[in-house]
């Protein structure tokens, strides 16, 4: 599995930590985002008592939705590599008083965990250097029964396709500095390629699958049971 170069990994951690407050507002209050997180958890379908891992949990915006489904007898574990994001995730947990929700610092390509009933990841695949290999690793290391991915990428259908130029600007603004120069292609091209690879790998590894697009084709939601 390809890991990010140390300097680029450190720069990415600093970038996402610095922007954690703004990202937290978007992740929690952006139009339609609550419906998307609900949809993610619905297709994942965790049961009461399950152990669910939220990979790339960021500031913890999906944790409440997962905790509602597993109940007080289940466990929710969030993993993220940005210290600034984890500070906000832990504050969210403390405010809610959850004793069965924890977050830890970790790399999505080298998880510090073993075993889970279900795995979720939202808006993460574009950040991983080799997302297809990461998904394969999650499936082999955590051995979950269910997995669900929620991501943004360019739209290839109307009406979303006409808004792609604005989407490209948003992706460029939210990408770590030097992304285009490092990869030799636009940040949006990197995002599209990584999201497609991750979702294709996940769907190919599961016996029962579901895939849909939302919000004019910009949102990709895939889930599977093994």
C-alpha positions in Angstrom: 0.0 0.0 0.0 1.3 3.4 -0.9 1.6 5.8 2.0 2.0 9.5 1.6 5.5 11.0 1.6 6.4 12.1 5.2 6.7 15.8 4.3 3.4 15.8 2.4 1.7 13.8 5.2 2.8 16.4 7.8 1.7 19.2 5.5 -1.7 17.6 5.0 -2.1 17.1 8.8 -1.3 20.8 9.4 -3.6 21.9 6.6 -6.7 19.9 7.8 -6.0 20.8 11.5 -5.8 24.5 10.6 -9.1 24.4 8.7 -10.9 22.1 11.2 -13.2 24.9 12.6 -14.4 25.9 9.2 -14.7 22.3 8.1 -16.7 21.5 11.2 -19.3 24.2 10.3 -19.6 22.8 6.8 -19.7 19.2 7.9 -22.5 20.0 10.4 -24.6 22.8 8.8 -24.0 22.8 5.1 -27.3 22.5 3.1 -28.3 18.9 2.7 -25.4 17.4 4.7 -27.5 16.0 7.5 -29.6 14.1 5.0 -26.5 12.7 3.4 -25.1 11.5 6.7 -28.5 10.0 7.5 -28.4 8.3 4.1 -24.9 6.9 4.8 -25.9 5.4 8.1 -29.2 4.1 6.7 -27.4 2.1 3.9 -24.7 0.9 6.4 -27.6 -0.3 8.6 -25.7 -0.8 11.9 -27.6 -2.8 14.5 -27.9 -2.1 18.3 -24.8 -3.4 20.0 -22.6 -3.3 16.9 -19.0 -1.9 16.8 -18.7 0.6 14.0 -15.6 2.3 12.9 -15.8 5.8 11.3 -12.6 6.1 9.3 -11.5 9.7 8.6 -14.0 10.9 11.2 -12.7 14.5 11.0 -14.5 16.7 13.6 -17.0 13.9 14.4 -20.0 15.0 12.4 -21.1 11.5 11.6 -20.6 10.1 15.1 -24.0 11.1 16.5 -25.8 9.3 13.6 -23.8 6.1 14.2 -24.2 6.3 18.0 -28.0 6.6 17.6 -28.1 3.4 15.6 -25.8 1.2 17.8 -27.3 2.5 21.1 -25.7 2.6 24.5 -24.7 -1.1 24.2 -22.7 -0.6 21.0 -19.4 1.1 20.3 -18.4 3.8 17.8 -14.7 4.4 17.1 -13.6 7.4 15.1 -10.2 7.5 13.4 -8.5 10.6 11.9 -4.9 11.8 11.3 -5.5 15.5 11.9 -5.0 16.5 15.6 -7.0 19.7 15.2 -10.0 17.7 13.9 -9.8 15.2 16.7 -9.8 18.0 19.3 -13.3 19.0 18.0 -14.5 15.4 17.8 -13.5 14.8 21.4 -15.3 18.0 22.4 -18.4 16.8 20.6 -18.3 13.5 22.5 -17.7 15.2 25.9 -20.7 17.5 25.3 -22.9 14.6 24.5 -21.7 12.5 27.5 -21.2 9.4 25.4 -19.1 6.7 27.2 -19.2 4.3 24.2 -17.9 6.7 21.5 -14.2 7.2 21.3 -11.8 8.8 18.7 -8.1 8.1 18.1 -5.4 9.4 15.9 -4.5 7.1 13.1 -3.8 6.9 9.4 -6.5 5.6 7.1 -3.9 3.5 5.3 -2.6 1.9 8.5 -5.5 1.5 11.0 -4.6 1.1 14.7 -7.7 -1.3 15.1 -8.8 -4.8 14.6 -12.3 -6.2 14.1 -15.6 -4.3 13.5 -19.1 -5.1 12.5 -19.4 -2.2 10.2 -17.1 0.5 8.6 -18.1 3.9 7.3 -16.1 6.7 5.6 -17.4 10.0 4.5 -15.7 12.5 2.2 -12.4 10.7 2.7 -11.4 8.9 -0.4 -10.0 11.9 -2.2 -7.5 12.4 0.6 -5.9 8.9 0.4 -2.9 8.2 -1.8 -4.2 4.8 -2.8 -7.9 4.5 -1.8 -8.5 1.2 -3.5 -5.7 -0.4 -1.5 -7.0 1.3 1.7 -10.4 -0.2 1.2 -8.9 -3.7 0.7 -6.9 -3.2 3.9 -10.0 -2.2 5.8 -11.9 -5.3 4.7 -9.0 -7.6 5.5 -8.0 -6.0 8.8 -11.3 -5.1 10.3 -13.3 -7.9 8.6 -16.6 -6.0 8.7 -19.9 -7.4 7.6 -21.0 -4.0 6.2 -19.2 -1.0 4.6 -20.4 2.3 3.3 -18.7 5.2 1.5 -19.9 8.7 1.0 -17.9 11.0 -1.3 -18.0 14.1 -3.5 -16.8 14.1 -7.1 -17.6 15.7 -10.4 -21.0 15.2 -11.8 -21.4 13.4 -15.1 -25.1 14.0 -15.6 -27.5 16.9 -15.8 -28.2 19.2 -14.1 -25.0 18.9 -12.0 -22.6 18.8 -15.0 -23.1 22.4 -15.8 -21.9 23.3 -12.3 -18.7 21.4 -12.6 -16.6 24.6 -13.1 -17.7 25.9 -9.7 -17.1 22.5 -8.2 -13.5 22.5 -9.5 -12.9 25.9 -7.9 -14.2 24.6 -4.5 -12.1 21.4 -4.7 -9.0 23.5 -5.5 -9.6 25.8 -2.6 -10.0 22.9 -0.2 -7.0 20.9 -1.3 -3.6 21.1 0.4 -1.1 23.4 -1.3 0.9 21.8 -4.1 -1.7 19.1 -4.9 -1.7 19.8 -8.7 2.1 20.1 -9.0 2.6 16.9 -7.1 0.2 14.8 -9.1 0.6 16.4 -12.4 -3.2 16.9 -12.7 -5.9 19.1 -11.3 -7.1 18.5 -7.7 -10.5 17.6 -9.2 -8.9 15.0 -11.5 -7.2 13.5 -8.5 -10.4 13.4 -6.5 -12.5 11.8 -9.3 -9.9 9.1 -9.9 -9.6 8.2 -6.2 -13.3 8.2 -5.5 -14.0 6.0 -8.5 -11.3 3.5 -7.5 -12.4 3.3 -3.9 -16.1 2.8 -4.7 -15.4 0.3 -7.5 -13.1 -1.8 -5.2 -15.7 -1.8 -2.4 -18.6 -2.8 -4.6 -16.5 -5.5 -6.2 -15.6 -7.0 -2.8 -19.2 -7.3 -1.5 -22.0 -9.8 -2.2 -24.9 -7.4 -1.8 -24.3 -3.8 -3.0 -26.0 -0.5 -3.4 -24.8 2.5 -5.4 -26.4 5.8 -6.0 -25.7 9.5 -6.8 -27.3 12.5 -5.2 -27.3 16.2 -5.4 -27.2 16.5 -9.1 -24.6 13.7 -9.4 -22.0 15.2 -7.1 -22.5 12.8 -4.2 -21.5 9.2 -4.6 -23.0 6.8 -2.0 -22.0 3.1 -2.1 -22.6 0.3 0.4 -22.2 -3.4 0.6 -22.6 -6.5 2.7 -20.1 -9.3 2.6 
